[in-house]
Amino acid sequence: MHDDPARRRPVIALTGGIASGKTAVSDRFAGRGASVVDTDRIARDVVAPGSDGLAKVSAAFGPDVIDDAGALDRRALRRRIFDDPEARARLEGILHPLIATRAREAIDAATGPYVILVVPLLVESGLFNDTDRVLVVDVPESVQLERLTARDGVPPDQARAALAAQAGREQRLAVADEVIDNTGTLEVLDEQVARLDREYRGLRPGV
């Protein structure tokens, strides 16, 4: 994922279902010196007020998806695309290239021994299929539902709908090179990250 192979760092795509604990995992890798590139954050940046991305979204979906402060009205946009696959595809066609470009720029600028590229919708989007490894943060769907309803205050029907909108657990595990089981204690999570940190530091890009 780097134009100059001699300078390239190993890139590990980190993915997982909603409420699986991806941020807890990526934060631990960052604490060990890895460079973290989070496409969720990039997705927000590319539609920031005044951005070219926001202008393209407004042109495609109309002024109703822009709030009075000139920012993206995410709730209004979700309503537009929720039951409309064509609208969702149109939005992805606008945002995915912008996200991919910004992510690759961040990867090129990384200074850590390896890069953790956080891509929540790795399976669904088809983006970043040239990373060196894929790391899946895994929990049973029952745990995802419990966390969404108890921790985030999401009603059960909305929690189930959120899970249904993503790739299934089996689909994610099918593309995994490594898996972190995030159903245990934080100490167990730390141990898993420490082990993978040692492994990733020994990776050669492209292998």
Stockholm file with secondary structure:
# STOCKHOLM 1.0

chainA/1-207         MHDDPARRRPVIALTGGIASGKTAVSDRFAGRGASVVDTDRIARDVVAPGSDGLAKVSAAFGPDVIDDAGALDRRALRRRIFDDPEARARLEGILHPLIATRAREAIDAATGPYVILVVPLLVESGLFNDTDRVLVVDVPESVQLERLTARDGVPPDQARAALAAQAGREQRLAVADEVIDNTGTLEVLDEQVARLDREYRGLRPGV
#=GR chainA/1-207 SS CCSCGGGCCCEEEEEECTTSCHHHHHHHHHHTTCEEEEHHHHHHHTTSTTCHHHHHHHHHHCGGGBCTTSSBCHHHHHHHHTTCHHHHHHHHHHHHHHHHHHHHHHHHTCCSSSEEEECTTHHHHCCCTTCSEEEEEECCHHHHHHIIIIISCCCHHHHHHHHHTSCCHHHHHHTCSEEEECSSCHHHHHHHHHHHHHHHHTCCTTC
#=GC SS_cons         CCSCGGGCCCEEEEEECTTSCHHHHHHHHHHTTCEEEEHHHHHHHTTSTTCHHHHHHHHHHCGGGBCTTSSBCHHHHHHHHTTCHHHHHHHHHHHHHHHHHHHHHHHHTCCSSSEEEECTTHHHHCCCTTCSEEEEEECCHHHHHHIIIIISCCCHHHHHHHHHTSCCHHHHHHTCSEEEECSSCHHHHHHHHHHHHHHHHTCCTTC
//
